[in-house]
Amino acid sequence: MFIQDTTAKSNATTAEEKAWAIAATVCDPEIPVLTIEDLGILRNVALFDDGGLVPAVQVTITPTYSGCPAMDAIRDDLKTVFHKEGYPSVYVELVLSPAWTTDWMTEHGKAKLQEYGIAPPSGHSKAGGHAGKVRLSLAVKCPQCSSLNTKELTRFGSTSCKALFVCQDCKEPFDYFKVL
């Protein structure tokens, strides 16, 4: 389990803001430099009374892909971090609609990807706004040397949401987080 620094919790004012800050510390197990908030898969955190002394927590997440294998680990990590913070009842809901889009990623998260050596998504997905198939080949900037002289090796990289590229200048392979 990867957890970010939890100092943000102390800056939150309401109980739900504190609960959101707790959930936002959980990192993606496939890209541990990104929190689920950075990725935009953390959709909602709500507190409710289920008869206990401490409110129950309902966390809503949306996977990057409907079959994303990281969702089970993220659900377990969310339950663990809330239990450590004193919340005995934690419910994690997986919501597929609306479908996740890279437009939900934070700019801070995209910068973390770049620093980690993964080219962040470039542009906006325009999810649901396409009139038809239009395939364009766009340059992807190398996260190592910033060259645009790159080439896609395979549409699917280390995970389904990334493509594998190689830089023609520095010769380094790298993942590109696809625009979805």
Long-range contacts (C-beta under 8 A, 24 or more apart in sequence): 1-26, 1-27, 1-29, 1-73, 1-76, 1-77, 1-80, 1-81, 2-26, 2-27, 2-28, 2-29, 2-32, 2-77, 3-27, 3-77, 3-81, 4-35, 9-85, 15-47, 15-55, 16-45, 16-46, 16-47, 19-45, 19-46, 19-47, 19-57, 19-82, 19-87, 20-45, 22-81, 22-82, 22-85, 23-59, 23-78, 23-81, 23-82, 25-81, 26-74, 26-77, 26-78, 26-81, 27-77, 28-70, 28-74, 29-70, 29-73, 29-74, 29-77, 30-70, 30-158, 30-159, 31-113, 31-116, 31-118, 33-112, 33-113, 33-115, 33-116, 34-109, 34-112, 34-113, 35-109, 36-61, 36-74, 37-106, 37-109, 38-105, 38-106, 38-108, 38-109, 38-112, 39-64, 39-104, 39-105, 39-109, 40-100, 40-101, 40-102, 40-103, 40-104, 40-105, 40-106, 40-109, 41-74, 41-100, 41-104, 43-95, 50-89, 52-88, 52-89, 54-86, 54-87, 54-88, 54-89, 55-87, 56-87, 56-89, 56-90, 56-91, 57-82, 57-87, 57-89, 57-90, 57-91, 58-91, 58-93, 59-90, 59-91, 59-92, 59-93, 60-92, 60-93, 60-95, 61-92, 61-93, 61-94, 61-95, 62-94, 62-95, 62-96, 62-98, 62-99, 62-100, 63-94, 63-96, 63-100, 64-100, 64-160, 64-161, 64-180, 65-100, 65-160, 65-161, 66-96, 66-99, 67-160, 68-160, 68-161, 98-127, 99-127, 100-180, 101-125, 101-127, 101-180, 102-177, 102-178, 102-179, 102-180, 103-127, 113-143, 113-177, 114-143, 116-143, 117-143, 117-144, 117-174, 117-175, 118-143, 118-162, 118-174, 118-175, 118-176, 118-177, 119-143, 119-165, 119-174, 119-175, 119-176, 119-177, 120-177, 121-176, 121-177, 121-178, 121-179, 121-180, 122-179, 123-179, 124-179, 125-179, 125-180, 127-180, 140-165, 140-176, 142-167, 142-169, 142-170, 142-172, 142-174, 143-174, 144-170, 144-172, 144-174, 145-169, 145-170, 145-172, 152-176
